[in-house]
Amino acid sequence: MHSQTDVSTTLAGREPWHLDLIAFLAETQNPDGGWGYLRGRQSATEASALAALALQSTRSEQARLERVLGYLRGQQRDSGGWPVNASDPSAAAWVSAWAGFALFRLEGWDRGCQKAAGFILENFGPVRLPWTARLGRWLRGEKPPEGESLGGWMWNPGTATWVEPTACALLFLKAVEKSLGADSLSPVIDEAERMLYNRMCPSGGWNYGNARVLGEALRPFPLTTAIALLALQDRDQRSENQQSVEYLNQATRQDRSATSLSLAGLCLEVYGRPWRFLIPTLSAMYAETRYFENTKATALALLASRPEGESNPFRLG
């Protein structure tokens, strides 16, 4: 059990396991102000951004928040993006979206967020197949998959577009859309939305990439579905959203991933669906595994299980 002496007096109403989650984050912050995905590992942008959002929701760790904000600001590259971790020389759009989103939620619109939005917009685009692959497809008489030309975001520059990085970037851009006030933003958002809907699995929800491979329909995954639905929450009345929310609601009954269940709970809440039924499961899983001391899982569980009345940071507007 992690020490709770420094947090219990300021968190009345929290359950004991919540205090343990907070204490774990307090213990595992690295000297540079960030968090690794696991205790003692080098600081990573995504883990640090999610830990910052989680601690902000507790209103009890201001000094640690200041340190992680300093870490995130210090890791932002001149391009406006962030690297995956402190030793990575290049920036990636998907982690830049997480960092920009956290800074926007915690500090509001500033120059750092503006640069982050610029970097993410610059990295938007369709899959760019090598000429050899295009030639081979033409020689075989194959047609390009439907929607292949639609733009999105990649895990790494110069590779294929994927659902999760596209959803992360789209969520950030929608969060800052009013602050950015750029006329060029709407076409990008519209195309990225069309890309996500094009990739939706026939049964509802999203896989990591295409909905079909070699003519076979792929099954969706709760984590990817939750992130995509959060990015598309302002289209909540669309039939695709409703179908995918139903899938997510059912998938949580069998899921045993703390990260997936936490994101699913946050997503279901945004869509006005019951979600607090997941909290006993998250509590029991923590008692069993301590989430294997994973920062991302711990931070998301803390956000998903916060007391009623506390705001959901992933709700747009």
C-alpha positions in Angstrom: 0.0 0.0 0.0 1.4 3.4 -0.9 1.6 6.1 1.7 -1.4 8.4 1.9 -0.4 10.8 4.6 0.2 13.7 2.3 -3.1 13.5 0.4 -5.8 12.1 2.6 -6.5 15.4 4.5 -7.4 17.3 1.2 -9.5 14.6 -0.5 -12.5 14.1 1.7 -15.1 11.9 -0.1 -12.6 9.8 -2.0 -12.4 6.1 -1.4 -9.2 4.6 0.0 -8.2 3.1 -3.3 -8.5 6.5 -4.9 -6.0 7.9 -2.4 -3.7 5.0 -3.3 -3.8 5.9 -7.0 -3.0 9.5 -6.2 -0.1 8.4 -3.9 1.3 6.2 -6.6 1.4 9.1 -9.0 3.0 11.3 -6.3 5.7 8.7 -5.7 6.6 7.9 -9.3 7.0 11.4 -10.7 10.5 11.6 -12.2 13.0 14.3 -11.1 12.5 16.0 -14.5 8.8 16.5 -13.6 7.4 13.9 -16.0 6.3 10.3 -15.7 7.3 7.2 -17.5 4.8 4.5 -18.4 6.2 2.4 -15.5 7.9 3.3 -12.2 11.5 4.4 -12.8 11.3 4.5 -16.6 12.2 7.6 -18.6 9.5 10.3 -18.8 7.0 9.9 -21.7 4.8 12.6 -23.1 1.5 10.7 -23.1 2.0 9.3 -19.6 2.9 12.7 -18.3 0.0 14.5 -19.9 -2.5 12.0 -18.6 -1.0 12.1 -15.1 -1.3 15.9 -15.2 -5.0 15.7 -16.1 -5.6 13.1 -13.3 -3.8 15.1 -10.6 -5.6 18.3 -11.7 -8.9 16.6 -11.1 -7.9 15.9 -7.4 -7.1 19.6 -6.7 -4.5 18.4 -4.2 -1.1 18.3 -5.9 -0.4 21.8 -7.2 3.4 21.6 -6.7 3.5 18.4 -8.8 1.3 19.9 -11.4 3.7 22.8 -11.8 6.6 20.5 -12.2 4.9 18.4 -14.9 3.7 21.5 -16.7 7.3 22.7 -16.7 8.4 19.3 -18.1 5.8 19.4 -20.9 6.7 23.0 -21.8 10.4 22.2 -21.8 9.9 19.1 -24.1 8.0 21.0 -26.8 10.2 21.2 -29.9 10.6 24.3 -32.1 8.3 22.6 -34.6 5.5 22.8 -32.0 5.4 19.0 -31.5 6.5 16.7 -28.7 8.6 13.5 -28.8 7.3 10.2 -27.5 9.8 10.3 -24.7 12.6 12.5 -23.4 15.3 10.8 -25.5 13.4 10.6 -28.8 14.8 13.3 -31.2 11.7 13.5 -33.4 8.1 14.7 -32.6 4.9 12.7 -33.3 1.5 14.2 -33.9 -0.4 11.8 -31.6 1.6 12.5 -28.4 1.7 16.2 -29.4 -2.2 16.1 -29.3 -2.1 14.6 -25.8 0.4 17.2 -24.6 -1.4 20.1 -26.2 -4.7 18.9 -24.9 -3.4 18.7 -21.3 -1.8 22.1 -21.5 -5.0 23.6 -22.9 -7.1 22.1 -20.1 -4.7 23.1 -17.3 -3.5 26.5 -18.6 -5.8 27.6 -21.4 -4.9 28.8 -24.8 -1.4 30.1 -25.2 1.6 30.2 -27.6 2.5 26.6 -26.8 -1.0 25.4 -27.7 -1.0 27.5 -30.9 2.3 25.9 -32.0 1.0 22.4 -31.1 -2.0 23.0 -33.3 0.2 24.2 -36.2 2.4 21.1 -35.9 -0.6 18.8 -35.9 -2.2 20.5 -38.9 1.1 20.3 -40.8 1.2 16.5 -40.2 -2.3 15.9 -41.6 -2.6 14.0 -44.8 -3.5 10.8 -46.6 -1.4 7.6 -46.9 1.3 8.1 -49.5 2.1 4.8 -51.0 5.6 4.3 -52.7 5.4 4.4 -56.5 6.4 0.7 -56.6 3.3 -0.2 -54.6 1.1 1.9 -56.8 2.6 0.3 -59.9 2.1 -3.2 -58.5 -1.6 -2.5 -57.7 -2.1 -1.2 -61.2 -0.5 -4.2 -62.8 -2.7 -6.5 -60.7 -5.8 -4.5 -61.7 -6.6 -3.7 -58.1 -8.7 -0.7 -57.1 -7.6 1.5 -54.2 -9.6 0.7 -51.0 -12.5 3.1 -50.5 -11.5 6.1 -48.5 -7.7 5.5 -48.9 -7.2 9.0 -50.1 -8.8 10.5 -47.0 -6.4 12.3 -44.7 -5.6 11.4 -41.1 -2.6 11.2 -38.8 0.1 8.6 -38.3 2.0 7.0 -35.5 5.2 8.0 -37.1 5.9 10.5 -39.9 5.9 9.0 -43.4 3.8 5.9 -42.5 0.2 4.9 -42.8 -2.7 6.7 -41.1 -4.4 5.0 -38.2 -7.6 5.4 -36.2 -6.1 6.2 -32.8 -3.6 8.9 -33.7 -6.3 10.5 -35.9 -8.8 10.5 -33.1 -6.3 12.0 -30.6 -5.4 14.8 -33.0 -9.0 15.4 -33.9 -10.0 15.6 -30.2 -7.3 18.2 -29.6 -8.2 20.3 -32.6 -11.9 20.4 -31.6 -11.0 21.4 -28.1 -9.0 24.4 -29.3 -11.1 25.2 -32.4 -12.8 28.3 -31.0 -9.5 29.6 -29.6 -7.6 29.0 -32.9 -10.3 30.6 -35.0 -8.6 29.4 -38.2 -10.7 29.3 -41.4 -8.6 26.4 -42.7 -9.4 24.2 -39.7 -13.0 23.1 -40.7 -11.9 21.2 -43.9 -9.3 19.3 -42.0 -11.8 18.4 -39.2 -14.4 17.4 -41.8 -12.0 15.1 -43.7 -10.6 13.5 -40.6 -14.2 12.7 -39.5 -14.9 11.1 -42.8 -11.7 9.1 -42.5 -12.8 7.8 -39.1 -16.4 6.9 -40.2 -14.9 5.2 -43.3 -12.8 3.0 -41.0 -15.6 2.1 -38.7 -16.2 -1.7 -38.3 -19.5 -3.0 -39.8 -20.6 -4.1 -36.3 -19.9 -0.7 -34.8 -16.7 0.5 -33.1 -13.2 0.8 -34.4 -10.2 -1.4 -35.0 -6.7 0.1 -35.1 -6.7 0.5 -38.9 -9.0 -0.6 -41.7 -12.4 -2.1 -41.0 -11.7 -4.9 -43.5 -8.5 -6.8 -44.5 -8.5 -9.2 -47.5 -12.2 -9.0 -47.6 -12.7 -10.0 -44.0 -14.4 -7.7 -41.5 -12.2 -7.0 -38.4 -13.5 -6.8 -34.9 -13.5 -3.5 -33.0 -11.6 -2.8 -29.8 -13.0 -0.9 -26.8 -10.0 1.3 -26.3 -9.8 2.5 -29.9 -13.6 2.9 -30.0 -13.7 5.0 -26.9 -11.0 7.4 -28.3 -12.8 7.6 -31.7 -16.1 8.3 -30.0 -14.6 11.0 -27.8 -13.2 12.7 -31.0 -16.7 12.5 -32.6 -18.8 13.4 -29.6 -20.2 16.5 -31.3 -21.7 14.1 -33.8 -23.4 12.1 -31.1 -26.8 11.8 -33.0 -25.3 10.1 -36.0 -26.4 6.5 -36.3 -22.7 5.4 -36.5 -22.0 7.0 -33.1 -25.1 5.4 -31.6 -24.2 2.0 -32.9 -20.6 2.3 -31.7 -21.7 3.4 -28.2 -23.9 0.3 -28.0 -20.9 -1.8 -28.9 -18.8 -0.1 -26.3 -21.4 -0.5 -23.6 -21.6 -4.2 -24.3 -17.8 -4.7 -24.6 -17.2 -3.3 -21.2 -18.9 -6.3 -19.7 -16.1 -8.6 -20.7 -13.1 -6.2 -20.9 -10.3 -6.7 -18.3 -8.1 -3.8 -19.3 -8.0 -1.0 -16.8 -7.0 1.4 -19.5 -9.8 0.4 -21.8 -12.5 0.4 -19.1 -11.5 3.8 -17.8 -11.6 5.4 -21.3 -14.9 3.6 -21.9 -16.3 5.0 -18.7 -15.2 8.5 -19.6 -16.7 8.1 -23.1 -20.0 6.7 -21.9 -20.3 9.6 -19.5 -19.8 12.1 -22.3 -22.6 10.3 -24.3 -25.0 10.5 -21.4 -24.9 6.7 -20.8 -24.6 4.9 -17.4 -20.9 4.4 -16.6 -20.4 4.3 -12.8 -21.1 0.6 -12.9 -17.5 0.3 -14.1 -16.0 1.7 -10.9 -16.4 -1.4 -8.7 -14.7 -3.4 -11.5 -11.8 -0.9 -11.6 -11.5 -1.0 -7.8 -11.4 -4.8 -7.8 -8.9 -4.9 -10.6 -6.7 -2.5 -8.7 -6.8 -4.6 -5.6 -5.7 -7.6 -7.7 -3.1 -6.1 -10.0 -2.3 -2.5 -8.8 -2.6 -2.0 -12.6 0.9 -3.4 -12.7 2.1 0.1 -11.7 1.3 1.5 -15.1 1.0 5.3 -15.0 -1.4 5.6 -18.0 -3.8 3.0 -16.5 -3.6 4.6 -13.0 -4.2 8.1 -14.3 -7.2 7.1 -16.5 -8.7 5.1 -13.6 -8.4 8.1 -11.3 -10.2 10.2 -13.9 -12.9 7.7 -14.6 -13.6 7.0 -10.9 -13.6 10.6 -9.7 -16.5 11.6 -7.4 -19.8 12.8 -9.0 -19.9 16.5 -9.8 -16.3 16.7 -10.9 -15.9 17.6 -14.6 -14.9 15.2 -17.3 -11.8 16.7 -19.0 -12.6 15.0 -22.3 -16.0 16.6 -22.7 -15.8 19.2 -25.4 -17.2 22.6 -24.8 
